[in-house]
């Protein structure tokens, strides 16, 4: 028996060096497998989120906007969203992504990623270390696609198609690319995490998307002028059913917009998802309460408008605040946007046709300020509040102010250049009376005689 014990001990001693050598290799392989699994999960979620954000433009925004115009403009309005899916995709891949996310100045990125050079399967560890660089690029592309499409609500039913294309391209260079780089790009002036001078917290585009598009929409409404016959002639939405479907698609797509901005399938994505959902619900309720008090009855249009207002308001802070704070964003956004759309717009008489400024501009500004007050490092460990929430409120206000100034100046310049290049911004009176569908595209949205 003693002989066998000695033999077993000898075997163990002989195997010990081999085991000692293989253990680090096994641990290394295990870590690689874990990293690969995380990368696969994160990549799947961000690709899904990219598809959700694209769905926000078409069919979401296309349906939401087209139902709110008269039936003679239904196809023309949908085309304005659809063409952004094509034009902005090409512009972003060619140079937009590089100008936003490549290293450059504090105002604009460089050309390192132009034509998608150096953008491949290897992650860009500066922005998203667990997903392919291409995935990060295409996800950010969808924000650039929907942004100019949002502005079209301000000049619905009256801008020429070629003018829309020229303006959208110019606006991207003058407004979207600089603001996006300043807030999200490495070394951007407003970047809170990558060396910015003013630490603006913008999780998913409150400043980059909603403030810039909303304020630009107001500039467009003022420069292009009101629709013929506005406000004397009734111009009711031709199909609230289409708008209702579009709003529901926007609500669902917004989960990709906000929760996807966590750039991984993480607990932060879960928090942003819940916060977003609560804000949409609270926004719908707030708008209906205000409508009941002001008009004596709640409406379907009010419900969907309130939900979108809540979503626009929470975008800036979705990944920086406690989930239940989404209710505060939604209530504030629903009431404030209702007041702007129903009271202020009527008082001043400008024709922001589909309330791009009243919802996205006002909601974006309000969301930026609320994020300063409600940001909580317990939700996002990247958040630093060296001067507390009141200090962060100052940074948020400064960021919003810069976004507003760039949007006003850039949009005005883009409109003036567009008018000079295309021979005017809007349809001639005869074409506007006939409607965009026939005048621009030679088609009709509804052919009831067929």
Secondary structure, DSSP 8 states (H G I E B T S, - for coil): -HHHHHHHHHHHHHHHHHHHHHHHHHHHHHHHHHHHHHHHHHHHHHHHHHHHHHHIIIIIIHHHHHTTS-GGGHHHHHHHHHHHHHHHHHHIIIIIHHHHHSSB-SSSB-STTGGGTT-SSS--TTT-TTS-HHHHHHHHHHHHHHHHHHHGGGGTTTB-HHHHHHHHHHHIIIIIHHHHHHHHSTT-TTBTTTT-SS-B--SSSIIIIIIHHHHHHHHHHHHH---TTTTTS----S-HHHHHHHHHHHHHHHHHHHGGGG-SSSHHHHHHHHHHHHHHHHHHHHHHHHHHHHHSS--HHHHHHHHHHHHHHHTTTTTTS-TTHHHHHHHHHHHHHHHIIIIIHHHH----TT-HIIIIIHHHHHHHHHHHHH--TTT-TT---TTHHHHHHHHHHHHHHHHHHHHHHHHHHHHHHHHHHHT-SB--HHHHHH-HIIIIIS--S--TT-
